[in-house]
Structures are given as C-alpha cells and as structure tokens.
Amino acid sequence: MKSYLPLFAIPVAAITSPAYGIQYMTVEQAQQALFPQASAFAENFVQLNDDQRDQIEALSDVRQRWKKQKVWKAMQADQQVGWFIVDKVIGKHEFITYAAAIDMNGDVIGIEIMDYRETYGGEVGQENWRKQFVGVDLKSPLKLNQDIQNISGATLSCRNVTNGVKRLLALHNTVLQADN
C-alpha cells in the first residue's frame, strides 16, 4: 500500500527549520564562573514598578521589558561582594540568556552567555568578546563598533547583549545600589 503526503504538507515541511539551541551554563555554573570567591548566593529577585522601569530606560536608553528581574546577592562569608543577574535579550529571532556580575561599586566583573538559541552569532559567547565588558560602569558609553567591537554575522546579538548590559547597569544604579 502506497503512502502519500497531502500536497499542502510539502510546502510546510520545506519552510520549517530545525530547532537550534545551546545551553552553555546553568545558573549555578555561571555564578561560580563569575564569582569564584563567593561562598553563597542569596536570591533577591526584584519586582520593578513602572517608575523604576522608566528610570532604568532613562539612564540606559534601553527599555526594561521585564517587571521581575532575577538577581542574587553574591556573598563571601557574611559580606556581600556583588550582584549576579540573569537576563534575556532578543537575538535575531530568539532569546539569548546571559548573566552579568556587577561589583559593589557598579562595575561589571564579567558576563557569561548561558543559552544561545540562534543559528548564527554564537560568537558572542567567546571569551575575547565578553571580556570587553570587564570594568565598564554606567558612565561608560558602551557603543557598538566604538567601545564594544562588533562581530561580523553577529551584529544583532552583539548590539542586544551590549544594550542589555547597559540596562543592567542602570538597574544596579536605580534599584540594587539602594538595596545595600
């Protein structure tokens, strides 16, 4: 007995693409990579009100999409050494999940790409690109192709991760710094 696909199924099969995604790190792995000296991480998820979201946007020129931000206090013994923040930005079509470590002065210690779901642009996970963020703060311009080098074929990922870091620095200034 012969089996045939209905004619309408052929075009649909031709235009779908396989799912793509790489999980580089879990939250715990990223915490240890960015704060190796930390002995504990205290969950401190932040619920943002509209005024705080507006302040973050005014400081960073980047819209704060989420009302809830995943944040942990990085602790060494009983002293806080910084903030660990998990965030998402859009790549070309899919979200990029990344983590940022910010010290008590508001300087970036580092970033890690945790999940990358795009078929192109995964080079943002490379250490040489990520280390450009070390030491930047809210006063740093963070302009793509000026302060942060672009990667050919990964422009949207580069731009959006850079904007995400700017937004997290504004979050630190607006909400986290006051929490100390």
CORSUL-V121192 format. One line per field, one symbol per residue. burial: b if it has 16 or more other ideal C-beta (glycine too) atoms within 10 Angstrom, else e. A space follows every 50 residues. Layout:
burial->???
//
This chain:
burial->eeeeeeeeeeeeeeeeeeeeeeebbeeeebbeebbeebeebeebebebee ebbebbeebbebebeeeebbbbbbbeeeebbbbbbbbbbebeebbbbbbb bbbeebbbbbbbbbbbbbeebbbbbeeebbebbeebebebebebeeebee beebebbbbbbbbbbbbbbbbbbbbbeeee
//
